[in-house]
Structure formats: C-alpha cells, structure tokens
Amino acid sequence: MSERHAVALRVSVDALEAFPDRIDVRSPSEFALDHLPGAVNLPVLDDAERARIGTLYVGSAFEARRLGAALVARNIAAMLDGALAEKSREWQPLVYCWRGGQRSRALAHVLNEVGWRAMQLDGGYRAYRRHVVGQLETLPSRFRFVVLCGLTGSGKSRLLAALATAGAQTLDLEGMARHRGSLLGEFPGVAQPSQKAFETAIAASLGALDPARIVFVESESKRIGKLQLPETLLDGMRRGRSLTLVAALSQAKVVARGPKPLAVLRELAVPVWIAVPEPNTWRELLAALDAKAEEKPLKGARIAVQEYGVSNHELLDALRARGAHVVAVPVYLWALPEDVEPLKNAVTAICRNEIDVVMFTTSVQVVHLYQIAREMRLEDNMQAGLARLVVASIGPTTSEELRRHGLAPDLEASHGKIGILVREAAERSVRMSTKR
C-alpha cells in the first residue's frame, strides 16, 4: 500500500459517528482502562507480548521489530479465522491503537488487502482522549439541567429511570460510575471504571442528547466513590433547577432501622417516627411497629419498605399478615462479584481444613459462599469443614442466614461493627478451637 493511499484511509475524531464498528488493537489492559464507545478489543499484541517486545527493543530495535511482526501476523491471522470470519464484504471498520501508529496500521492494511474498507483513526486513542477532554470543557454549558435532590432511598434513582422510560432526557451518573453514592456505596460485585472511562461515558452520553431539551440528573457531590465529576458539569448542575424529594417523605411516618439511615434523616431534618433499637433486625422493627399500633394501626396502612441487597420476605409477609398494603422498593440486589476466584479458594481451603476461623460480616456472604460451593459440587464437603471451624457472625441477620444453611455460629459480635467482631473473634477463637 502506498503512503498516499494509507493517508487517504485515515479519519479524524470528528468523523467517528460514521463508523459504529470500531476495533481497538491495543493490549487488554490498555483497553480496560478506557476505549472508544462501542469498540471491541482485538489486540495485535497482548499484554505479555507487548512487554516482551518493549524489553527486546532496548537491546535491539531490529530484533524487536522482527519478533513483533511475527506476533502481530499470527494474531491477525487468528482474528481472520475467528472474530472476523463472518464479516460481510461491505464491512467498514474503524481501527485504532494508542496514537495511530504501527499496531492499527498493520491490521488496517491486512483488512484492506482482504477487500474490506478499513479506516485508521488519525492520532489513535490519544487523539480521542484529547477530544473527550475538550468536549467536557464545553458540552455541559449547552444544557439546562433539572437536578433531582433528596435523601438516600427517597426514590431519586427510580424517578430518573422512570423519566428515561417515559422518553425524557436523563444523565445517569451513578450508573456510569457504578456507585450509588456515599451511603449505599459500590454496585455489589462490580468494580468502578477508571476516571478516563467515566469521563468518556459522560462525554458520549452528553453528545447523544439534544441541548434544546432539559436533562434530568441526580444531585451528586464532587465525587462518586473514587471518581470525580468534571467541574464544568458540576457548575452546570449547580445552575440548574432543583427538584427536592424530601418534602413528601417528611409528611409520612418514617421508620429508620439502623444508625446510618437515622443519621442521614436527622441531617436532612426529616422527622423519624420510630428508631428501631439494636440489634436493628426486622424483628425489632416489627415489634416497634406493634408497640405503636394504637397511634398508627398497621391494618389498611400503606407501607413502602426500602430494600437493599436481598428482599426480606419474613418482614413483608408479617406486615401483610397484619393487614398492611406493602410495596417493596429495592435499591439494588446483591450479585456475585465479577471475580469469584477468592470465593472458590475459600471453599477449597475450608474443605481442606486449611483455616481455623471464618468470619461473616453480611448475610449475603453466606449465600454466595454456599452458591459457589454448590457450583463446585463441594457443598457437603464444605459443610463438614465449617463444622470443624470457629464460625463468627457480625450480628443476628447474618447468624439467621447461617442457621438457614444448617450452620450455628460459634460467636456473634456483641455489637454489629467489624472492629468489634474481629477483636472478639481474636479473643475467643483460640479457646474455642482448643476445645474442638
């Protein structure tokens, strides 16, 4: 291919919309950090190969290029036999690497020789990153934001989702950050993206919206988990119209089950009708409601139960048995982590009697451990192993889940805090394991 032909097949970031099929030929670790929206990763050199070539290049540039060419050729051949085997003749992909150099040029050249019309992104990912930074400097100021305000659990996320379903323009920052804010924290089992990937998602989302229409967004602080919001976007949100969801909640009978929601409610000056006493389980909650039956009978009452992690069917059934009309409001559901290897290793270690003490800090840990054990077909072996160990629980809810699985905890923390659980387990586990 001539140099003039190669240059003619380059496109700038301004033409990205014309190329929905995008191939990122960088290594998997580069791709994971950030990539163009919609891109698929077909590396011409994986992480190990790239490191190998980089090390070799220090000693001999020629040997590095020779080996690199061989590795790239093999990897491209595997693509043609695999991921690209079913592509039609009319396929027009956009290919890019870090800076629009040899890696993307190698694949684009082969694809064009096959007969496809492959384009190479001029300047590669580096040019796109500059484009994103530039977009975030100007895009937010073009929009009018309506900011949904309110305390955790007041329904902001559900309202935002309902608005999106109804056709309104929304910006789901927590969805892009994979984080529910300071109180609820990360999505269960899902890691947050990098700062660059977060900014790419924001720029892409804003770029798809119509500046002539308002945009609904949840109120956020400067940071969502480990990620920082662009200052221009924060400024635009601060200038926007606020819609507060606290007022309606203040008119309802509010029950706070634990110290965290109680602290937030008090900070927002929301009257709390009942503060559930320790150990803050659903049984104490139900007993507290029964004690207030003369003031507010449960029969005929409309009750919304905010749930997180897993639904509490015992509580819902008990409220309905008392004649209440109950609506469950799940904030999120617990899911297995993306990487289940630590859980598999824990199951194996328990079966092999390689550990002496196991501590459970949430009930969902019990559920997940047994789920993985079943998938490994080691549930009976693990159950026998747990019977030999000292089993410590953070509190009544976790202990109840353990008993559901046929395992009675040896120790339940005197107060539901991890530090107390660790200290009491350390003090008592040696004595317990010696007795065994």
Secondary structure as the mmCIF struct_conf table of DSSP 4:
data_model
#
loop_
_struct_conf.conf_type_id
_struct_conf.id
_struct_conf.beg_label_comp_id
_struct_conf.beg_label_asym_id
_struct_conf.beg_label_seq_id
_struct_conf.end_label_comp_id
_struct_conf.end_label_asym_id
_struct_conf.end_label_seq_id
HELX_RH_AL_P HELX_RH_AL_P1 GLU A 3 ALA A 8
TURN_TY1_P TURN_TY1_P1 LEU A 9 LEU A 9
STRN STRN1 ARG A 10 VAL A 11
HELX_RH_3T_P HELX_RH_3T_P1 VAL A 13 ALA A 18
STRN STRN2 ARG A 22 ASP A 24
BEND BEND1 ARG A 26 ARG A 26
HELX_RH_AL_P HELX_RH_AL_P2 PRO A 28 LEU A 33
TURN_TY1_P TURN_TY1_P2 PRO A 37 GLY A 38
STRN STRN3 ALA A 39 ASN A 41
BEND BEND2 VAL A 44 LEU A 45
HELX_RH_AL_P HELX_RH_AL_P3 ASP A 47 GLY A 59
HELX_RH_AL_P HELX_RH_AL_P4 ALA A 61 ASP A 81
TURN_TY1_P TURN_TY1_P3 GLY A 82 GLU A 86
TURN_TY1_P TURN_TY1_P4 ARG A 89 GLU A 90
STRN STRN4 LEU A 94 TYR A 96
BEND BEND3 TRP A 98 GLY A 101
HELX_RH_AL_P HELX_RH_AL_P5 GLN A 102 VAL A 114
TURN_TY1_P TURN_TY1_P5 GLY A 115 GLY A 115
STRN STRN5 MET A 119 LEU A 121
TURN_TY1_P TURN_TY1_P6 ASP A 122 GLY A 123
HELX_RH_AL_P HELX_RH_AL_P6 GLY A 124 THR A 138
HELX_RH_3T_P HELX_RH_3T_P2 LEU A 139 ARG A 142
STRN STRN6 PHE A 145 CYS A 149
TURN_TY1_P TURN_TY1_P7 THR A 152 GLY A 153
BEND BEND4 SER A 154 GLY A 155
HELX_RH_AL_P HELX_RH_AL_P7 LYS A 156 THR A 165
TURN_TY1_P TURN_TY1_P8 ALA A 166 GLY A 167
STRN STRN7 GLN A 169 LEU A 171
HELX_RH_AL_P HELX_RH_AL_P8 LEU A 173 ALA A 177
TURN_TY1_P TURN_TY1_P9 ARG A 178 ARG A 178
STRN STRN8 HIS A 179 HIS A 179
TURN_TY1_P TURN_TY1_P10 SER A 182 LEU A 184
STRN STRN9 GLU A 186 GLU A 186
HELX_LH_PP_P HELX_LH_PP_P1 PHE A 187 PHE A 187
TURN_TY1_P TURN_TY1_P11 PRO A 188 GLY A 189
HELX_RH_AL_P HELX_RH_AL_P9 GLN A 195 GLY A 207
TURN_TY1_P TURN_TY1_P12 ALA A 208 ALA A 208
BEND BEND5 LEU A 209 LEU A 209
TURN_TY1_P TURN_TY1_P13 PRO A 211 ALA A 212
BEND BEND6 ARG A 213 ARG A 213
STRN STRN10 VAL A 215 GLU A 218
BEND BEND7 LYS A 222 LYS A 222
STRN STRN11 ARG A 223 ILE A 224
TURN_TY1_P TURN_TY1_P14 GLY A 225 LYS A 226
STRN STRN12 LEU A 227 GLN A 228
HELX_RH_AL_P HELX_RH_AL_P10 GLU A 231 ARG A 239
BEND BEND8 GLY A 240 GLY A 240
STRN STRN13 ARG A 241 THR A 244
HELX_RH_AL_P HELX_RH_AL_P11 VAL A 246 SER A 250
TURN_TY1_P TURN_TY1_P15 GLN A 251 GLN A 251
BEND BEND9 ALA A 252 ALA A 252
STRN STRN14 VAL A 255 ALA A 256
BEND BEND10 GLY A 258 GLY A 258
HELX_RH_AL_P HELX_RH_AL_P12 PRO A 259 GLU A 267
TURN_TY1_P TURN_TY1_P16 LEU A 268 ALA A 269
BEND BEND11 TRP A 273 TRP A 273
STRN STRN15 ILE A 274 ALA A 275
HELX_LH_PP_P HELX_LH_PP_P2 VAL A 276 PRO A 277
TURN_TY1_P TURN_TY1_P17 GLU A 278 PRO A 279
HELX_RH_AL_P HELX_RH_AL_P13 TRP A 282 ALA A 291
TURN_TY1_P TURN_TY1_P18 LYS A 292 GLU A 295
BEND BEND12 LYS A 296 LYS A 296
BEND BEND13 LEU A 298 LEU A 298
TURN_TY1_P TURN_TY1_P19 LYS A 299 GLY A 300
STRN STRN16 ARG A 302 GLY A 309
BEND BEND14 VAL A 310 VAL A 310
HELX_RH_AL_P HELX_RH_AL_P14 HIS A 313 ALA A 321
TURN_TY1_P TURN_TY1_P20 ARG A 322 GLY A 323
STRN STRN17 HIS A 325 LEU A 333
BEND BEND15 GLU A 338 GLU A 338
HELX_RH_AL_P HELX_RH_AL_P15 GLU A 341 CYS A 351
TURN_TY1_P TURN_TY1_P21 ARG A 352 ASN A 353
BEND BEND16 ASP A 356 ASP A 356
STRN STRN18 VAL A 357 PHE A 360
BEND BEND17 THR A 361 THR A 362
HELX_RH_AL_P HELX_RH_AL_P16 SER A 363 GLU A 375
TURN_TY1_P TURN_TY1_P22 MET A 376 ARG A 377
HELX_RH_AL_P HELX_RH_AL_P17 GLU A 379 ARG A 388
BEND BEND18 LEU A 389 LEU A 389
STRN STRN19 VAL A 390 SER A 393
BEND BEND19 ILE A 394 GLY A 395
HELX_RH_AL_P HELX_RH_AL_P18 PRO A 396 ARG A 404
TURN_TY1_P TURN_TY1_P23 HIS A 405 GLY A 406
BEND BEND20 ASP A 410 ASP A 410
STRN STRN20 LEU A 411 GLU A 412
BEND BEND21 SER A 414 GLY A 416
HELX_RH_AL_P HELX_RH_AL_P19 ILE A 418 LYS A 435
#
